[in-house]
Amino acid sequence: MRCRPIVAIDGPSGAGKTTAARRLAQRASLTRLDTGAMYRACALAARRAGVSWSDGPGLGRLCASLAIAFRGAGDAMRITLSGEDVSDLIRCPEMDAGSSEVSVHPAVREAMVALQRKMGEEGGVVLEGRDTGTVVFPDAEVKFFLDGCVAVRAQRRWQERPGPEGTTFEDILREVLRRDVRDSTREHSPLRIAEDAVYIDSTVLSVDEVVEVMMRRIPSPAGRSGQGETT
């Protein structure tokens, strides 16, 4: 029995998982582990090493040697790759696409899941990604699935990272749709809703409203929890 909970937030691209996880971690005094950033770091390492994102065996060998870690806390949380801070380098459309492509390979997911479990096994963490509540920590005390209308999700993505000059909203929308299909149909650890997850549709909710819903589900010090509601 963990003294502090593991909170898993899953959902598609642009649903607001990262922002919600960051604020939830601050409100609930938990440590945030950005699993999506870990896959982006893998994609960056592969690009630098000349390993194709479609080369499963090659990526598996590469992942076995990667040293990925988080440093800092709250808004100051940074991700390092072999000691180098790559937090800014991985936040671009190319690494968004790369993270989705490398994550379809079982060897990559196995390596990342093992590292994520090691980081969060003691509890007191918030993880967000595609399979944190179904594969990484199926025994997480609290699980959320954060979703939203695809057009709204694409709009958020476009505002956050508009892409190269000349990129249109329609370009971002097509990429979000492609990623939805890729993430939900991949053979290994596809995006899906855990049976015991609280479903939240963020289409018309602000980040603060999403976090308020989540806070009501976090166990109190006495162990009280209100899981089971759909919003």
C-alpha positions, 0 to 999 in steps of 0.5 A, spaced: 500 500 500 503 506 497 503 512 502 501 517 496 498 515 490 500 514 483 495 519 478 495 517 471 492 521 466 491 518 459 488 521 452 490 523 445 494 529 443 492 536 444 487 534 450 491 538 455 494 533 459 501 536 460 498 543 462 493 539 467 498 534 470 503 540 471 497 544 475 495 538 478 502 536 481 502 543 484 495 543 487 496 536 490 504 536 492 505 531 487 511 530 482 510 530 475 513 525 470 512 527 463 512 520 459 511 523 453 517 527 453 521 521 454 519 518 447 520 525 444 527 524 447 528 517 444 526 520 437 531 526 438 536 521 440 535 516 434 535 522 429 542 524 432 544 517 432 542 516 425 537 511 427 530 511 423 524 511 427 521 505 423 527 501 425 525 497 431 531 493 433 535 499 432 531 503 436 531 497 441 538 497 442 539 505 442 534 505 448 538 500 452 543 505 452 539 512 453 540 515 460 534 519 461 532 523 467 528 529 470 531 534 474 527 540 478 520 541 480 514 544 478 514 549 472 522 548 473 522 541 471 527 539 465 528 533 462 535 531 460 538 526 455 545 523 457 546 529 462 544 534 456 538 538 458 533 537 451 527 540 454 526 545 449 529 541 443 524 536 444 518 541 443 517 541 436 512 538 431 518 534 428 519 531 435 511 530 436 511 526 430 517 522 432 515 520 439 509 517 436 513 513 431 518 511 435 513 509 441 509 503 436 515 499 437 515 494 443 522 494 444 522 502 445 516 501 450 518 496 454 525 500 455 521 506 457 515 503 461 521 500 465 524 506 467 517 510 468 515 504 473 522 505 476 521 513 477 514 512 480 513 506 484 514 509 490 507 513 489 506 521 490 507 522 482 502 524 476 504 521 470 501 523 463 501 519 456 498 514 452 498 508 456 500 510 463 493 507 466 493 501 462 500 499 461 505 503 466 501 503 472 495 499 471 494 499 479 494 506 479 490 509 485 487 514 480 486 514 473 483 519 468 482 519 461 482 526 458 479 527 451 476 533 447 473 534 440 479 533 435 478 540 432 479 543 439 485 539 440 488 541 433 487 548 435 490 548 442 496 544 438 496 550 433 497 555 438 502 552 442 506 550 437 504 553 430 510 549 426 514 552 420 512 558 417 506 557 412 503 551 416 496 552 416 490 549 421 488 544 416 495 541 416 495 541 424 488 538 424 491 532 419 497 531 423 492 530 430 488 525 426 493 521 423 496 521 430 490 519 433 489 513 428 496 511 429 496 511 437 489 508 437 491 502 432 498 500 434 499 493 436 503 494 442 500 498 448 494 502 444 491 508 446 485 506 450 481 508 456 482 504 462 476 501 465 476 504 472 478 511 469 475 517 470 473 520 463 473 528 462 471 531 456 475 538 456 472 541 449 469 546 453 472 546 460 478 551 462 484 548 465 482 550 472 476 546 471 479 540 469 484 540 475 478 542 479 475 535 477 481 531 478 482 534 485 476 531 487 478 524 485 485 525 489 485 521 495 485 525 502 490 524 507 485 519 510 484 515 504 478 518 501 477 517 494 471 519 489 473 515 483 467 513 478 464 520 475 464 521 468 465 529 466 
